[in-house]
Amino acid sequence: MALIIDAVFDGEVFRPEEKVDLEPDTKVKLKLIIEVKKKTGEPYSLFKYARSLKLDGPSDFSENIDEYLYQGKQIKDGK
């Protein structure tokens, strides 16, 4: 029999998150592949993070990004 189950490790034992169809005190051999699932919280917002940086740049940066990155166009102070 092969099962894939989700479980929580409580510091001592793994506890299945769903019912396992085995009799109590049944001896089993476990072969584990552990994938740690991070606790979910507030979704990460790249936009919110970028806005928090309060970056300053030229007003035409998004329109002329290739010139700034690849053609050496200089960013002037004061936009």
Biopython code that builds the backbone (N, CA, C, O; Angstrom):
import numpy as np
from Bio.PDB.StructureBuilder import StructureBuilder

atoms = [
    (1, "MET", "N", (0.842, -1.167, 0.000)),
    (1, "MET", "CA", (0.000, 0.000, 0.000)),
    (1, "MET", "C", (0.896, 1.243, 0.000)),
    (1, "MET", "O", (1.884, 1.295, 0.733)),
    (2, "ALA", "N", (0.559, 2.231, -0.810)),
    (2, "ALA", "CA", (1.304, 3.483, -0.847)),
    (2, "ALA", "C", (0.334, 4.629, -0.577)),
    (2, "ALA", "O", (-0.736, 4.706, -1.182)),
    (3, "LEU", "N", (0.714, 5.505, 0.325)),
    (3, "LEU", "CA", (-0.106, 6.664, 0.666)),
    (3, "LEU", "C", (0.729, 7.930, 0.604)),
    (3, "LEU", "O", (1.918, 7.917, 0.922)),
    (4, "ILE", "N", (0.117, 8.992, 0.204)),
    (4, "ILE", "CA", (0.713, 10.316, 0.330)),
    (4, "ILE", "C", (-0.235, 11.110, 1.207)),
    (4, "ILE", "O", (-1.399, 11.309, 0.861)),
    (5, "ILE", "N", (0.273, 11.563, 2.347)),
    (5, "ILE", "CA", (-0.573, 12.315, 3.263)),
    (5, "ILE", "C", (0.149, 13.576, 3.711)),
    (5, "ILE", "O", (1.379, 13.619, 3.744)),
    (6, "ASP", "N", (-0.612, 14.588, 4.053)),
    (6, "ASP", "CA", (-0.058, 15.791, 4.663)),
    (6, "ASP", "C", (-0.060, 15.581, 6.161)),
    (6, "ASP", "O", (-1.006, 15.015, 6.707)),
    (7, "ALA", "N", (0.988, 16.030, 6.832)),
    (7, "ALA", "CA", (1.089, 15.859, 8.272)),
    (7, "ALA", "C", (1.735, 17.096, 8.881)),
    (7, "ALA", "O", (2.383, 17.884, 8.192)),
    (8, "VAL", "N", (1.545, 17.247, 10.182)),
    (8, "VAL", "CA", (2.155, 18.336, 10.944)),
    (8, "VAL", "C", (3.096, 17.708, 11.964)),
    (8, "VAL", "O", (2.726, 16.768, 12.667)),
    (9, "PHE", "N", (4.306, 18.232, 12.039)),
    (9, "PHE", "CA", (5.269, 17.759, 13.027)),
    (9, "PHE", "C", (5.115, 18.627, 14.265)),
    (9, "PHE", "O", (5.311, 19.840, 14.194)),
    (10, "ASP", "N", (4.765, 18.028, 15.403)),
    (10, "ASP", "CA", (4.491, 18.808, 16.618)),
    (10, "ASP", "C", (5.713, 18.940, 17.528)),
    (10, "ASP", "O", (5.588, 19.356, 18.679)),
    (11, "GLY", "N", (6.868, 18.593, 17.024)),
    (11, "GLY", "CA", (8.091, 18.638, 17.823)),
    (11, "GLY", "C", (8.527, 17.256, 18.277)),
    (11, "GLY", "O", (9.680, 17.056, 18.659)),
    (12, "GLU", "N", (7.604, 16.304, 18.235)),
    (12, "GLU", "CA", (7.920, 14.937, 18.627)),
    (12, "GLU", "C", (7.457, 13.919, 17.601)),
    (12, "GLU", "O", (8.190, 12.985, 17.277)),
    (13, "VAL", "N", (6.255, 14.091, 17.091)),
    (13, "VAL", "CA", (5.693, 13.116, 16.154)),
    (13, "VAL", "C", (5.032, 13.826, 14.981)),
    (13, "VAL", "O", (4.675, 15.001, 15.062)),
    (14, "PHE", "N", (4.879, 13.083, 13.887)),
    (14, "PHE", "CA", (4.128, 13.584, 12.742)),
    (14, "PHE", "C", (2.666, 13.214, 12.943)),
    (14, "PHE", "O", (2.349, 12.058, 13.225)),
    (15, "ARG", "N", (1.783, 14.179, 12.801)),
    (15, "ARG", "CA", (0.344, 13.942, 12.948)),
    (15, "ARG", "C", (-0.333, 14.176, 11.602)),
    (15, "ARG", "O", (-0.247, 15.272, 11.047)),
    (16, "PRO", "N", (-1.007, 13.152, 11.074)),
    (16, "PRO", "CA", (-1.681, 13.298, 9.782)),
    (16, "PRO", "C", (-2.764, 14.377, 9.851)),
    (16, "PRO", "O", (-3.440, 14.527, 10.869)),
    (17, "GLU", "N", (-2.918, 15.117, 8.767)),
    (17, "GLU", "CA", (-3.960, 16.140, 8.710)),
    (17, "GLU", "C", (-5.306, 15.568, 8.282)),
    (17, "GLU", "O", (-6.338, 16.221, 8.436)),
    (18, "GLU", "N", (-5.300, 14.350, 7.745)),
    (18, "GLU", "CA", (-6.554, 13.709, 7.372)),
    (18, "GLU", "C", (-6.575, 12.289, 7.956)),
    (18, "GLU", "O", (-5.542, 11.759, 8.366)),
    (19, "LYS", "N", (-7.749, 11.696, 7.986)),
    (19, "LYS", "CA", (-7.892, 10.349, 8.546)),
    (19, "LYS", "C", (-7.111, 9.343, 7.699)),
    (19, "LYS", "O", (-7.167, 9.364, 6.470)),
    (20, "VAL", "N", (-6.391, 8.473, 8.382)),
    (20, "VAL", "CA", (-5.646, 7.399, 7.725)),
    (20, "VAL", "C", (-6.372, 6.092, 8.029)),
    (20, "VAL", "O", (-6.664, 5.795, 9.188)),
    (21, "ASP", "N", (-6.660, 5.322, 7.000)),
    (21, "ASP", "CA", (-7.448, 4.105, 7.147)),
    (21, "ASP", "C", (-6.571, 2.937, 7.613)),
    (21, "ASP", "O", (-6.307, 2.001, 6.859)),
    (22, "LEU", "N", (-6.124, 3.014, 8.876)),
    (22, "LEU", "CA", (-5.334, 1.950, 9.499)),
    (22, "LEU", "C", (-5.874, 1.718, 10.906)),
    (22, "LEU", "O", (-6.402, 2.630, 11.542)),
    (23, "GLU", "N", (-5.735, 0.497, 11.375)),
    (23, "GLU", "CA", (-6.138, 0.180, 12.742)),
    (23, "GLU", "C", (-5.144, 0.824, 13.713)),
    (23, "GLU", "O", (-3.961, 0.940, 13.393)),
    (24, "PRO", "N", (-5.608, 1.243, 14.894)),
    (24, "PRO", "CA", (-4.676, 1.769, 15.902)),
    (24, "PRO", "C", (-3.593, 0.745, 16.236)),
    (24, "PRO", "O", (-3.845, -0.460, 16.226)),
    (25, "ASP", "N", (-2.406, 1.226, 16.526)),
    (25, "ASP", "CA", (-1.236, 0.417, 16.888)),
    (25, "ASP", "C", (-0.716, -0.444, 15.742)),
    (25, "ASP", "O", (0.036, -1.389, 15.981)),
    (26, "THR", "N", (-1.100, -0.138, 14.497)),
    (26, "THR", "CA", (-0.548, -0.835, 13.337)),
    (26, "THR", "C", (0.868, -0.330, 13.103)),
    (26, "THR", "O", (1.094, 0.875, 13.001)),
    (27, "LYS", "N", (1.821, -1.254, 13.018)),
    (27, "LYS", "CA", (3.200, -0.857, 12.735)),
    (27, "LYS", "C", (3.333, -0.572, 11.247)),
    (27, "LYS", "O", (2.852, -1.333, 10.407)),
    (28, "VAL", "N", (3.989, 0.529, 10.938)),
    (28, "VAL", "CA", (4.207, 0.923, 9.551)),
    (28, "VAL", "C", (5.664, 1.335, 9.383)),
    (28, "VAL", "O", (6.337, 1.680, 10.354)),
    (29, "LYS", "N", (6.138, 1.297, 8.163)),
    (29, "LYS", "CA", (7.456, 1.819, 7.826)),
    (29, "LYS", "C", (7.221, 3.065, 6.976)),
    (29, "LYS", "O", (6.534, 3.003, 5.956)),
    (30, "LEU", "N", (7.786, 4.186, 7.392)),
    (30, "LEU", "CA", (7.593, 5.440, 6.683)),
    (30, "LEU", "C", (8.813, 5.744, 5.821)),
    (30, "LEU", "O", (9.950, 5.635, 6.280)),
    (31, "LYS", "N", (8.575, 6.119, 4.591)),
    (31, "LYS", "CA", (9.617, 6.645, 3.714)),
    (31, "LYS", "C", (9.228, 8.092, 3.466)),
    (31, "LYS", "O", (8.223, 8.368, 2.811)),
    (32, "LEU", "N", (10.017, 9.008, 3.987)),
    (32, "LEU", "CA", (9.627, 10.413, 3.977)),
    (32, "LEU", "C", (10.339, 11.220, 2.903)),
    (32, "LEU", "O", (11.546, 11.091, 2.699)),
    (33, "ILE", "N", (9.588, 12.028, 2.243)),
    (33, "ILE", "CA", (10.111, 13.126, 1.436)),
    (33, "ILE", "C", (9.494, 14.363, 2.070)),
    (33, "ILE", "O", (8.281, 14.562, 1.996)),
    (34, "ILE", "N", (10.301, 15.172, 2.675)),
    (34, "ILE", "CA", (9.765, 16.306, 3.420)),
    (34, "ILE", "C", (9.799, 17.557, 2.566)),
    (34, "ILE", "O", (10.863, 17.994, 2.128)),
    (35, "GLU", "N", (8.633, 18.129, 2.331)),
    (35, "GLU", "CA", (8.480, 19.421, 1.675)),
    (35, "GLU", "C", (7.890, 20.356, 2.710)),
    (35, "GLU", "O", (6.727, 20.211, 3.087)),
    (36, "VAL", "N", (8.674, 21.310, 3.173)),
    (36, "VAL", "CA", (8.203, 22.216, 4.212)),
    (36, "VAL", "C", (7.316, 23.272, 3.575)),
    (36, "VAL", "O", (7.729, 23.984, 2.660)),
    (37, "LYS", "N", (6.094, 23.361, 4.072)),
    (37, "LYS", "CA", (5.154, 24.361, 3.580)),
    (37, "LYS", "C", (5.226, 25.558, 4.511)),
    (37, "LYS", "O", (5.036, 25.431, 5.720)),
    (38, "LYS", "N", (5.500, 26.718, 3.940)),
    (38, "LYS", "CA", (5.573, 27.923, 4.756)),
    (38, "LYS", "C", (4.173, 28.335, 5.174)),
    (38, "LYS", "O", (3.200, 28.144, 4.443)),
    (39, "LYS", "N", (4.098, 28.898, 6.352)),
    (39, "LYS", "CA", (2.817, 29.389, 6.822)),
    (39, "LYS", "C", (2.372, 30.532, 5.933)),
    (39, "LYS", "O", (3.164, 31.392, 5.548)),
    (40, "THR", "N", (1.103, 30.521, 5.620)),
    (40, "THR", "CA", (0.588, 31.579, 4.768)),
    (40, "THR", "C", (0.279, 32.799, 5.611)),
    (40, "THR", "O", (-0.182, 32.696, 6.748)),
    (41, "GLY", "N", (0.536, 33.915, 5.046)),
    (41, "GLY", "CA", (0.253, 35.180, 5.698)),
    (41, "GLY", "C", (-0.294, 36.127, 4.651)),
    (41, "GLY", "O", (-0.926, 35.709, 3.681)),
    (42, "GLU", "N", (-0.048, 37.371, 4.855)),
    (42, "GLU", "CA", (-0.485, 38.352, 3.865)),
    (42, "GLU", "C", (0.321, 38.137, 2.590)),
    (42, "GLU", "O", (1.542, 37.993, 2.652)),
    (43, "PRO", "N", (-0.337, 38.114, 1.442)),
    (43, "PRO", "CA", (0.394, 37.934, 0.185)),
    (43, "PRO", "C", (1.446, 39.029, 0.003)),
    (43, "PRO", "O", (1.219, 40.191, 0.337)),
    (44, "TYR", "N", (2.598, 38.632, -0.533)),
    (44, "TYR", "CA", (3.681, 39.569, -0.789)),
    (44, "TYR", "C", (3.325, 40.434, -1.986)),
    (44, "TYR", "O", (2.912, 39.917, -3.025)),
    (45, "SER", "N", (3.481, 41.729, -1.852)),
    (45, "SER", "CA", (3.171, 42.641, -2.935)),
    (45, "SER", "C", (4.445, 43.338, -3.393)),
    (45, "SER", "O", (4.987, 44.187, -2.685)),
    (46, "LEU", "N", (4.917, 42.975, -4.577)),
    (46, "LEU", "CA", (6.099, 43.621, -5.125)),
    (46, "LEU", "C", (5.843, 45.103, -5.354)),
    (46, "LEU", "O", (6.719, 45.934, -5.112)),
    (47, "PHE", "N", (4.651, 45.431, -5.818)),
    (47, "PHE", "CA", (4.316, 46.832, -6.067)),
    (47, "PHE", "C", (4.363, 47.636, -4.765)),
    (47, "PHE", "O", (4.905, 48.741, -4.732)),
    (48, "LYS", "N", (3.797, 47.078, -3.700)),
    (48, "LYS", "CA", (3.802, 47.765, -2.405)),
    (48, "LYS", "C", (5.245, 47.962, -1.920)),
    (48, "LYS", "O", (5.595, 49.022, -1.402)),
    (49, "TYR", "N", (6.068, 46.938, -2.093)),
    (49, "TYR", "CA", (7.466, 47.039, -1.684)),
    (49, "TYR", "C", (8.199, 48.102, -2.504)),
    (49, "TYR", "O", (8.934, 48.919, -1.950)),
    (50, "ALA", "N", (8.000, 48.091, -3.812)),
    (50, "ALA", "CA", (8.667, 49.062, -4.680)),
    (50, "ALA", "C", (8.267, 50.487, -4.308)),
    (50, "ALA", "O", (9.113, 51.381, -4.278)),
    (51, "ARG", "N", (6.987, 50.702, -4.027)),
    (51, "ARG", "CA", (6.535, 52.041, -3.632)),
    (51, "ARG", "C", (7.160, 52.460, -2.310)),
    (51, "ARG", "O", (7.430, 53.643, -2.105)),
    (52, "SER", "N", (7.398, 51.503, -1.401)),
    (52, "SER", "CA", (7.969, 51.832, -0.096)),
    (52, "SER", "C", (9.420, 52.303, -0.214)),
    (52, "SER", "O", (9.935, 52.957, 0.693)),
    (53, "LEU", "N", (10.080, 51.973, -1.328)),
    (53, "LEU", "CA", (11.467, 52.392, -1.524)),
    (53, "LEU", "C", (11.590, 53.875, -1.828)),
    (53, "LEU", "O", (12.662, 54.456, -1.661)),
    (54, "LYS", "N", (10.492, 54.499, -2.275)),
    (54, "LYS", "CA", (10.452, 55.928, -2.605)),
    (54, "LYS", "C", (11.602, 56.306, -3.540)),
    (54, "LYS", "O", (12.334, 57.263, -3.291)),
    (55, "LEU", "N", (11.741, 55.552, -4.595)),
    (55, "LEU", "CA", (12.790, 55.802, -5.574)),
    (55, "LEU", "C", (12.448, 57.030, -6.407)),
    (55, "LEU", "O", (11.281, 57.333, -6.654)),
    (56, "ASP", "N", (13.480, 57.714, -6.826)),
    (56, "ASP", "CA", (13.293, 58.908, -7.652)),
    (56, "ASP", "C", (14.030, 58.681, -8.965)),
    (56, "ASP", "O", (15.148, 58.165, -8.965)),
    (57, "GLY", "N", (13.437, 59.048, -10.046)),
    (57, "GLY", "CA", (14.069, 58.864, -11.337)),
    (57, "GLY", "C", (13.423, 59.766, -12.365)),
    (57, "GLY", "O", (12.466, 60.476, -12.056)),
    (58, "PRO", "N", (13.934, 59.747, -13.578)),
    (58, "PRO", "CA", (13.383, 60.599, -14.620)),
    (58, "PRO", "C", (11.957, 60.189, -14.979)),
    (58, "PRO", "O", (11.598, 59.014, -14.898)),
    (59, "SER", "N", (11.158, 61.164, -15.372)),
    (59, "SER", "CA", (9.752, 60.887, -15.670)),
    (59, "SER", "C", (9.583, 60.020, -16.918)),
    (59, "SER", "O", (8.532, 59.404, -17.098)),
    (60, "ASP", "N", (10.597, 59.964, -17.777)),
    (60, "ASP", "CA", (10.482, 59.166, -19.002)),
    (60, "ASP", "C", (11.215, 57.818, -18.897)),
    (60, "ASP", "O", (11.476, 57.173, -19.912)),
    (61, "PHE", "N", (11.539, 57.405, -17.690)),
    (61, "PHE", "CA", (12.329, 56.179, -17.518)),
    (61, "PHE", "C", (11.654, 54.965, -18.144)),
    (61, "PHE", "O", (12.303, 54.202, -18.860)),
    (62, "SER", "N", (10.359, 54.773, -17.884)),
    (62, "SER", "CA", (9.696, 53.581, -18.414)),
    (62, "SER", "C", (9.582, 53.629, -19.932)),
    (62, "SER", "O", (9.621, 52.588, -20.587)),
    (63, "GLU", "N", (9.442, 54.833, -20.502)),
    (63, "GLU", "CA", (9.323, 54.960, -21.959)),
    (63, "GLU", "C", (10.670, 54.789, -22.653)),
    (63, "GLU", "O", (10.727, 54.330, -23.794)),
    (64, "ASN", "N", (11.745, 55.153, -21.978)),
    (64, "ASN", "CA", (13.074, 55.121, -22.594)),
    (64, "ASN", "C", (14.047, 54.211, -21.841)),
    (64, "ASN", "O", (15.246, 54.487, -21.786)),
    (65, "ILE", "N", (13.535, 53.145, -21.271)),
    (65, "ILE", "CA", (14.383, 52.272, -20.457)),
    (65, "ILE", "C", (15.561, 51.704, -21.253)),
    (65, "ILE", "O", (16.665, 51.577, -20.724)),
    (66, "ASP", "N", (15.328, 51.363, -22.522)),
    (66, "ASP", "CA", (16.426, 50.817, -23.331)),
    (66, "ASP", "C", (17.556, 51.815, -23.486)),
    (66, "ASP", "O", (18.728, 51.442, -23.420)),
    (67, "GLU", "N", (17.215, 53.092, -23.693)),
    (67, "GLU", "CA", (18.274, 54.100, -23.821)),
    (67, "GLU", "C", (19.053, 54.250, -22.518)),
    (67, "GLU", "O", (20.278, 54.374, -22.525)),
    (68, "TYR", "N", (18.322, 54.237, -21.392)),
    (68, "TYR", "CA", (19.008, 54.372, -20.106)),
    (68, "TYR", "C", (19.879, 53.155, -19.804)),
    (68, "TYR", "O", (20.989, 53.302, -19.292)),
    (69, "LEU", "N", (19.390, 51.957, -20.114)),
    (69, "LEU", "CA", (20.140, 50.756, -19.772)),
    (69, "LEU", "C", (21.226, 50.393, -20.774)),
    (69, "LEU", "O", (22.313, 49.967, -20.384)),
    (70, "TYR", "N", (20.936, 50.562, -22.085)),
    (70, "TYR", "CA", (21.841, 50.018, -23.096)),
    (70, "TYR", "C", (22.555, 51.052, -23.945)),
    (70, "TYR", "O", (23.591, 50.750, -24.536)),
    (71, "GLN", "N", (22.031, 52.250, -24.019)),
    (71, "GLN", "CA", (22.660, 53.267, -24.862)),
    (71, "GLN", "C", (23.437, 54.304, -24.049)),
    (71, "GLN", "O", (24.057, 55.205, -24.615)),
    (72, "GLY", "N", (23.403, 54.177, -22.741)),
    (72, "GLY", "CA", (24.187, 55.074, -21.895)),
    (72, "GLY", "C", (23.567, 56.450, -21.709)),
    (72, "GLY", "O", (24.279, 57.384, -21.343)),
    (73, "LYS", "N", (22.274, 56.613, -21.944)),
    (73, "LYS", "CA", (21.621, 57.900, -21.720)),
    (73, "LYS", "C", (21.776, 58.262, -20.240)),
    (73, "LYS", "O", (21.505, 57.444, -19.361)),
    (74, "GLN", "N", (22.203, 59.467, -19.984)),
    (74, "GLN", "CA", (22.453, 59.910, -18.618)),
    (74, "GLN", "C", (21.160, 60.333, -17.929)),
    (74, "GLN", "O", (20.302, 60.975, -18.535)),
    (75, "ILE", "N", (21.033, 59.968, -16.671)),
    (75, "ILE", "CA", (19.901, 60.423, -15.863)),
    (75, "ILE", "C", (20.293, 61.770, -15.270)),
    (75, "ILE", "O", (21.283, 61.880, -14.547)),
    (76, "LYS", "N", (19.508, 62.783, -15.583)),
    (76, "LYS", "CA", (19.815, 64.133, -15.096)),
    (76, "LYS", "C", (19.221, 64.339, -13.729)),
    (76, "LYS", "O", (18.136, 63.837, -13.433)),
    (77, "ASP", "N", (19.931, 65.084, -12.883)),
    (77, "ASP", "CA", (19.386, 65.454, -11.575)),
    (77, "ASP", "C", (18.185, 66.362, -11.797)),
    (77, "ASP", "O", (18.182, 67.190, -12.708)),
    (78, "GLY", "N", (17.166, 66.202, -10.961)),
    (78, "GLY", "CA", (15.977, 67.031, -11.082)),
    (78, "GLY", "C", (15.084, 66.596, -12.213)),
    (78, "GLY", "O", (14.175, 67.336, -12.589)),
    (79, "LYS", "N", (15.306, 65.427, -12.767)),
    (79, "LYS", "CA", (14.490, 64.837, -13.846)),
    (79, "LYS", "C", (14.701, 65.630, -15.087)),
    (79, "LYS", "O", (14.117, 65.319, -16.125)),
]
sb = StructureBuilder()
sb.init_structure("model")
sb.init_model(0)
sb.init_chain("A")
sb.init_seg("    ")
for serial, (resi, resn, name, xyz) in enumerate(atoms, 1):
    if name == "N":
        sb.init_residue(resn, " ", resi, " ")
    sb.init_atom(name, np.array(xyz, "f"), 0.0, 1.0, " ", f" {name:<3s}", serial, name[0])
structure = sb.get_structure()
